[in-house]
Amino acid sequence: MKRYIAPIFTTSVLVALTSTVSAAELHVLNWKGYGADEPWAVAAFEEATGHTVVNDFFNSEQEMLTKLRTNPGLYDVVMINAAFMEQALGEELVQSIDVGNIPNAADIGEDMANSPMLNRGGDVYGVPWVWGLTALAINTNSFETPPTSIEVMWEEAYKGRVVIRDDAVEAIQFGAIATGQDINDVQDMDAVREKLVSLMPQIRTFWSSENDWNQMLAADQIDVGTYWSGSADRAATQFDLPVRLVVPEEGAVAWLDSFAIPTGSDNVEGAQAFINYMLDPGFYVEWVTKVGAPVSANEKALAALPDDAFNRAVMGDPALAERIQFQEPVTDEQREAYLAMWQEIKVGAQ
């Protein structure tokens, strides 16, 4: 990627957007190291608005939901994968959002802005923020030519050097793709089970965080594995690791992350200002340039990237859209069944 000097998100712009907000603590719940807790971003937002950002983190969507349930009124902003919004709404964990107070939301792509997962009865409950893929990532030192099929993970040559994320829903959906099925309507669970069981002898370990994956790659312990698109780009461009994202011909799992305002928030105005900042092209380009990031839902933010940027040249390829499947909500019954199957598969592999 060509070096690109990001435009500065000026204090004057932030002040103009938040002039009616009274300074207060703003409690944000998100993945660690996922944009909202970047020190330079927090500093810019705090200096412009007077708010003090207090970050808290989760390691899974289920932990995120648990924190919302057990700490009513504590959080002002929460990052929610759109596929989990239905559960949050069912438990009344989030409130409707007046997007008129979030100017940058006007530049979100229409399909994402109108996602039925984030909108109910004419009200908006989640503001699309970024999206990406769970696809394959390869150790470029292990391949002369990047593979094109998901079947590379089953090849004998890579036995003991394959990794997969330890997440039941994602694992089952990955198995669905590997067996030619719809990730949101799996008809043959036996085929998924058989496929994943046959993968276990190939697995070195199950990963749970970006740091886990990158450390194993840096130690040359991985040839190929499931990984997040933004993380793969970040590992290559920011950490200079020998990694490349591969979207196999069979497809990949796509996800959409949104920002929501929890029920009982004491700082709704501050939350709206923070969401607006997270959507701003200035913040986004700086995030991509300094750290690496998923694909912005804000079309103006994407247009601010250079043409050869990963999130435009690769993730913006029209052919990619034909091979990916966006996650949709999973019922509690499905989730429990997926977890039981995944635990059984992992135990059998030990």
Order of alpha helices (4+ residues) and beta strands (2+ residues): alpha-beta-alpha-beta-alpha-beta-alpha-beta-alpha-beta-beta-beta-beta-alpha-alpha-beta-alpha-beta-alpha-beta-beta-alpha-alpha-beta-alpha-alpha-alpha-beta-alpha
